Amino acid sequence: MAASYREKKKVQNFRRKRRRQECITLIIFLSIPLLFLFYFSVYPVLSMLYYSFTDWRGTSGSQHFVGWGNYVHVFTNETYRNVFKTAGYYLAAGVLQQIISLALAVLLSKPMKGNSIFKGIIFFPFIMNGVAVALTYRIFYQPDGAFDVLLNALGSGGLVRIWLSNPGTVNWALGYVFLWKNVGYSFLIYLGTMQSISKEYYDAAAIDGAGTWRQFTAITFPNMKMIIGLMATFSIVNSIAVFDIPYILTSGKNGTNTFSTTMLETAFTYNKFGEACAMAIVMLLIAGLVMILRNCAFREEKDVY
């Protein structure tokens, strides 16, 4: 009886010691990644939050607490308010991007001649460097450039404008570049999701007499709803944070400033690092709000095929 008790106690001590060793090993292996995560992600956000409540001008000891003043200025200053108007153009381009990408994915998800070539053509703009794309379109949109030549060749010379200097056309021109650059990414995600859906459902629907539209609404869309919501979230966030296109093409002039270009100008041109940090926090809050709304609007359903 005593021997049995000692054996049981020995097993318990062994298991306790093993669990302790596993915990120590886990802590050792996770400590360095967590330290890097805190130093490069959490700490900068906390520092940015602190500086957003000051009038920091980029030098040590130059900050004074101003409370909510920077945030009030962000939402009341006309220059900053125009940033939201500019984001509307990119948001419209992002919505159109999702529609076009989804339509192309539906079209190219079916076997057809030259399928691979079309997929490569659609995805190619996304893998191009953003700066290279912007520089290419700056040549494309310049006076007497390729776009003007194309319009004249089509007999629409009356539509020719100074595209990147006209306030009425410049944001639409930049929005098109944003769409052209990113449509391939959404297309690839949608196409991959469609190809993961079992073909048995489509075969059964075809036997029942369901057409292409009915198959899309009854099978494709329910299986892709979460992905569509995720891509819509990316479009909204990217429409606010877009940087390379307006910065390279117009340097943020002629009413093309976005949140990112305005932050850069506020911090490094006017040395208002406190206001720039407040703008960054506002962007972060908008992204968080969009994610919350996305989770509410696109709840995952268990009864999807």
Secondary structure, DSSP 4 states (H G I P E B T S, - for coil): -HHHHHHHHHHHHHHHHHHHHHHHHHHHHHHHHHHHHIIIIIHHHHHHHHHTTB---SSTT---B-TTHHHHHHHHSHHHHHHHHHHHHHHHHHHHHHHHHHHHHHHHTS--TTHHHHHHHHHHHHHS-HHHHHHHHHHHHSTTSHHHHHHHHTT-GGG---TTT-TTTHHHHHHHHHHHHHHHHHHHHHHHHHHTS-HHHHHHHHHTT--HHHHIIIIIHHHHHHHHHHHHHHHHHHHHH--HHHHHHTTTTTTT--HHHHHHHHHHTS--HHHHHHHHHHHHHHHHHHHHHHHHHS---TT--
